[in-house]
Amino acid sequence: MSTALADDEVVGARPVSVPRGYRFELVKLVSQWRIRLLVLVCWIAPGVFVAGVGGQSTLPSDTLFGRWMHATGWAGPLVMLGFAGTWALPLLTSLVAGDVFASEDRLGTWRHLLVAVRSPRRIFVAKSLASLTVILLLVAGLAVSSTAGGLASVGDQPLVGLDGHRLTSSDTAVRVLLAWVAALAPTLALAAIGLLGSVALGRSPTGLLLPPLVALGMQVAQMLPLPVAVRLALPGYAFISWNGLFTSPAQLAPLLIGVAVSLVWALLATALAHLLFLRRDFTDLAYDGAGRRAITLGLLPLAGLTALTVASVAAFTPSTGSGITRDKVQRSVATAFAHLYRMQTEQLHRPAVTEARLRSTAACTKSDGQGAQSGAGNDWRCVVIWHLPGVPVPGQAVYQLDVTSDGRFVADGDGPKEVNGYFLVRTPTGDAPNPLWQFDGNVDLLDTTSKG
């Protein structure tokens, strides 16, 4: 009977069209109280959170762009994007896509649905499109609400990028939009994994937990000292690599690779879910998962895809090892310092100076020069040297760096006090945050440009 039900056309009856089935499944989803609650939360809570944090004296400086939430409203949606990629989006895909098929098993309504629609293929397409629509609605709510909250509470000021340069409001708006669009790719991959778990594991709650567990595994992997090829070949990397949009020039290669890998995962997981769905026996009322087929048709192809993408990325990308070298760290620190020094100069109403005339350089060591001068760690130390026109003695400033395995670093000023040793600077209009005290930066893991 399962073979007969897999046919698009059942003798003597015409299957319901996909648009009609899609509308039916969409109404079923949005009629659930938990989906309605998620929609309200995603369209209201981010704006309230961003506005609330913007009014606090303490900022989430350990979060990317969190230290700029007092300075510009555009930092709010980026802070929310970082949180969403880690926690919110895996949970949302679990609650929507991870339960869209399993709920029919728990309620025992497959027979009624098959009699009404008369095409398992169209049921799968309708359910997949309905869950995709709800997920897109939730993601849009997170982005729009956090942006509105930030702009309403702080304003439309320029944003400081990860290399210290200022982005105009219009440029920032485009990059924020692109960052959220890029995050859709790994979200779709998690949603497809949710569909696969919902089909393969039936009414088992493990299917519902599959997207968060996969996301957690990818987050743990990103914290490990993995080679660049392995890091970029994981579908969750696009949740991280969007920060390359906020440098000049933009670090697009890691982002595009991460998006492409995520989309391939989404297509394969959806195809596997479709295949398992058509092969299931709908006459078995005690059906509780695909058993061995869940491994042979679900887990093994995804494991093979991971191996293939690692090999492909390793063959076509230039960097090896961690991708974090001393030359890259020195260039990133020196570039960010020069841009931020100009900002501090403007705050103090000193004579303007360009980055070219500053000629800033950085000399960095890891573990006091002991061991390999590469890789992540909180034991990087940099001495920045710059030159001012008409001043014969160059300036020096010391920074302690905490470099994470994905290339992001936080530079903490360690003197002199008048440059980077205090979090405030005294300006003619009063105390203001010191841009050189602490700043975020990013090392391009795929950059192979030699020093100088």
Solvent accessible surface area in square Angstrom, and as a share of the most:
residue,aa,sasa,rsa
1,M,146,0.65
2,S,27,0.17
3,T,109,0.64
4,A,62,0.48
5,L,26,0.13
6,A,16,0.12
7,D,72,0.37
8,D,57,0.29
9,E,105,0.47
10,V,55,0.32
11,V,153,0.88
12,G,85,0.82
13,A,37,0.29
14,R,200,0.73
15,P,9,0.06
16,V,21,0.12
17,S,54,0.35
18,V,45,0.26
19,P,78,0.49
20,R,149,0.54
21,G,7,0.06
22,Y,55,0.21
23,R,138,0.50
24,F,101,0.42
25,E,7,0.03
26,L,41,0.20
27,V,96,0.55
28,K,61,0.26
29,L,10,0.05
30,V,56,0.32
31,S,61,0.40
32,Q,54,0.24
33,W,191,0.67
34,R,66,0.24
35,I,1,0.00
36,R,142,0.52
37,L,91,0.46
38,L,26,0.13
39,V,34,0.19
40,L,106,0.53
41,V,70,0.40
42,C,5,0.03
43,W,96,0.34
44,I,100,0.51
45,A,46,0.35
46,P,6,0.03
47,G,11,0.10
48,V,100,0.57
49,F,97,0.41
50,V,3,0.02
51,A,39,0.30
52,G,36,0.35
53,V,21,0.12
54,G,14,0.13
55,G,70,0.67
56,Q,105,0.47
57,S,111,0.72
58,T,108,0.63
59,L,36,0.18
60,P,35,0.22
61,S,46,0.29
62,D,116,0.60
63,T,40,0.24
64,L,18,0.09
65,F,2,0.01
66,G,0,0.00
67,R,39,0.14
68,W,39,0.14
69,M,4,0.02
70,H,83,0.37
71,A,49,0.38
72,T,2,0.01
73,G,1,0.01
74,W,25,0.09
75,A,0,0.00
76,G,1,0.01
77,P,0,0.00
78,L,1,0.00
79,V,7,0.04
80,M,10,0.05
81,L,1,0.01
82,G,27,0.26
83,F,107,0.45
84,A,0,0.00
85,G,7,0.06
86,T,47,0.27
87,W,153,0.54
88,A,17,0.13
89,L,1,0.01
90,P,5,0.03
91,L,95,0.47
92,L,9,0.04
93,T,0,0.00
94,S,3,0.02
95,L,42,0.21
96,V,1,0.01
97,A,0,0.00
98,G,0,0.00
99,D,6,0.03
100,V,8,0.04
101,F,2,0.01
102,A,5,0.04
103,S,21,0.14
104,E,8,0.04
105,D,6,0.03
106,R,122,0.44
107,L,133,0.66
108,G,42,0.40
109,T,42,0.24
110,W,14,0.05
111,R,130,0.47
112,H,121,0.54
113,L,11,0.06
114,L,9,0.05
115,V,112,0.64
116,A,55,0.43
117,V,13,0.07
118,R,69,0.25
119,S,0,0.00
120,P,1,0.01
121,R,89,0.33
122,R,63,0.23
123,I,3,0.01
124,F,6,0.03
125,V,58,0.33
126,A,3,0.02
127,K,2,0.01
128,S,17,0.11
129,L,74,0.37
130,A,0,0.00
131,S,2,0.02
132,L,59,0.30
133,T,49,0.29
134,V,1,0.01
135,I,2,0.01
136,L,71,0.36
137,L,72,0.36
138,L,0,0.00
139,V,7,0.04
140,A,41,0.32
141,G,0,0.00
142,L,9,0.04
143,A,18,0.14
144,V,78,0.45
145,S,9,0.06
146,S,0,0.00
147,T,28,0.16
148,A,58,0.45
149,G,9,0.09
150,G,1,0.01
151,L,57,0.28
152,A,93,0.72
153,S,53,0.34
154,V,35,0.20
155,G,17,0.16
156,D,81,0.42
157,Q,78,0.35
158,P,69,0.43
159,L,0,0.00
160,V,12,0.07
161,G,5,0.05
162,L,6,0.03
163,D,14,0.07
164,G,3,0.03
165,H,30,0.13
166,R,123,0.45
167,L,4,0.02
168,T,84,0.49
169,S,27,0.18
170,S,81,0.52
171,D,48,0.25
172,T,0,0.00
173,A,34,0.26
174,V,85,0.49
175,R,45,0.16
176,V,6,0.04
177,L,114,0.57
178,L,85,0.42
179,A,0,0.00
180,W,11,0.04
181,V,77,0.44
182,A,10,0.08
183,A,0,0.00
184,L,44,0.22
185,A,5,0.04
186,P,1,0.00
187,T,1,0.00
188,L,49,0.24
189,A,1,0.01
190,L,1,0.00
191,A,9,0.07
192,A,4,0.03
193,I,4,0.02
194,G,0,0.00
195,L,11,0.05
196,L,9,0.04
197,G,1,0.01
198,S,0,0.00
199,V,4,0.02
200,A,5,0.04
201,L,48,0.24
202,G,0,0.00
203,R,91,0.33
204,S,32,0.21
205,P,99,0.62
206,T,67,0.39
207,G,1,0.01
208,L,54,0.27
209,L,98,0.49
210,L,46,0.23
211,P,0,0.00
212,P,36,0.23
213,L,96,0.48
214,V,39,0.23
215,A,5,0.04
216,L,89,0.44
217,G,41,0.39
218,M,17,0.08
219,Q,45,0.20
220,V,67,0.38
221,A,20,0.16
222,Q,12,0.05
223,M,141,0.63
224,L,86,0.43
225,P,120,0.75
226,L,39,0.19
227,P,65,0.41
228,V,1,0.01
229,A,13,0.10
230,V,41,0.24
231,R,2,0.01
232,L,0,0.00
233,A,0,0.00
234,L,22,0.11
235,P,3,0.02
236,G,7,0.06
237,Y,7,0.03
238,A,0,0.00
239,F,24,0.10
240,I,42,0.21
241,S,6,0.04
242,W,7,0.03
243,N,10,0.05
244,G,2,0.02
245,L,10,0.05
246,F,0,0.00
247,T,6,0.04
248,S,64,0.41
249,P,120,0.75
250,A,37,0.29
251,Q,28,0.12
252,L,83,0.41
253,A,51,0.40
254,P,11,0.07
255,L,11,0.05
256,L,112,0.56
257,I,39,0.20
258,G,0,0.00
259,V,33,0.19
260,A,52,0.40
261,V,10,0.06
262,S,0,0.00
263,L,75,0.37
264,V,67,0.39
265,W,24,0.08
266,A,11,0.09
267,L,134,0.67
268,L,50,0.25
269,A,0,0.00
270,T,43,0.25
271,A,56,0.43
272,L,15,0.08
273,A,0,0.00
274,H,52,0.23
275,L,61,0.30
276,L,4,0.02
277,F,1,0.00
278,L,22,0.11
279,R,126,0.46
280,R,9,0.03
281,D,58,0.30
282,F,8,0.03
283,T,61,0.36
284,D,65,0.34
285,L,117,0.58
286,A,80,0.62
287,Y,19,0.07
288,D,89,0.46
289,G,18,0.17
290,A,13,0.10
291,G,53,0.51
292,R,212,0.77
293,R,81,0.30
294,A,18,0.14
295,I,95,0.48
296,T,72,0.42
297,L,35,0.18
298,G,3,0.03
299,L,109,0.54
300,L,101,0.50
301,P,38,0.24
302,L,17,0.08
303,A,54,0.42
304,G,41,0.40
305,L,18,0.09
306,T,36,0.21
307,A,66,0.51
308,L,114,0.57
309,T,14,0.08
310,V,35,0.20
311,A,61,0.47
312,S,45,0.29
313,V,11,0.07
314,A,58,0.45
315,A,79,0.61
316,F,174,0.72
317,T,17,0.10
318,P,84,0.53
319,S,16,0.10
320,T,118,0.69
321,G,44,0.43
322,S,33,0.22
323,G,4,0.04
324,I,0,0.00
325,T,58,0.34
326,R,93,0.34
327,D,55,0.28
328,K,17,0.07
329,V,0,0.00
330,Q,13,0.06
331,R,59,0.22
332,S,24,0.15
333,V,0,0.00
334,A,11,0.08
335,T,58,0.34
336,A,1,0.01
337,F,0,0.00
338,A,6,0.04
339,H,44,0.20
340,L,2,0.01
341,Y,12,0.04
342,R,84,0.31
343,M,15,0.07
344,Q,2,0.01
345,T,7,0.04
346,E,89,0.40
347,Q,45,0.20
348,L,35,0.17
349,H,131,0.59
350,R,119,0.43
351,P,119,0.75
352,A,94,0.73
353,V,9,0.05
354,T,64,0.37
355,E,47,0.21
356,A,84,0.65
357,R,139,0.51
358,L,0,0.00
359,R,147,0.54
360,S,21,0.13
361,T,78,0.45
362,A,8,0.06
363,A,61,0.47
364,C,2,0.01
365,T,50,0.29
366,K,26,0.11
367,S,42,0.27
368,D,120,0.62
369,G,40,0.38
370,Q,131,0.58
371,G,68,0.65
372,A,80,0.62
373,Q,36,0.16
374,S,46,0.30
375,G,13,0.13
376,A,40,0.31
377,G,22,0.21
378,N,118,0.60
379,D,56,0.29
380,W,0,0.00
381,R,101,0.37
382,C,0,0.00
383,V,33,0.19
384,V,0,0.00
385,I,51,0.26
386,W,11,0.04
387,H,51,0.23
388,L,58,0.29
389,P,59,0.37
390,G,85,0.82
391,V,74,0.42
392,P,127,0.80
393,V,108,0.62
394,P,53,0.33
395,G,21,0.20
396,Q,102,0.45
397,A,0,0.00
398,V,29,0.16
399,Y,0,0.00
400,Q,70,0.31
401,L,3,0.01
402,D,68,0.35
403,V,2,0.01
404,T,61,0.36
405,S,14,0.09
406,D,29,0.15
407,G,0,0.00
408,R,39,0.14
409,F,1,0.00
410,V,39,0.22
411,A,0,0.00
412,D,56,0.29
413,G,13,0.12
414,D,83,0.43
415,G,15,0.15
416,P,51,0.32
417,K,142,0.60
418,E,121,0.54
419,V,17,0.10
420,N,0,0.00
421,G,32,0.31
422,Y,104,0.39
423,F,91,0.38
424,L,53,0.26
425,V,13,0.08
426,R,189,0.69
427,T,15,0.09
428,P,98,0.61
429,T,129,0.75
430,G,34,0.33
431,D,81,0.42
432,A,22,0.17
433,P,98,0.61
434,N,9,0.05
435,P,8,0.05
436,L,0,0.00
437,W,84,0.30
438,Q,40,0.18
439,F,3,0.01
440,D,9,0.05
441,G,1,0.01
442,N,14,0.07
443,V,2,0.01
444,D,32,0.17
445,L,3,0.02
446,L,15,0.08
447,D,40,0.21
448,T,87,0.51
449,T,88,0.51
450,S,87,0.56
451,K,115,0.49
452,G,116,1.12
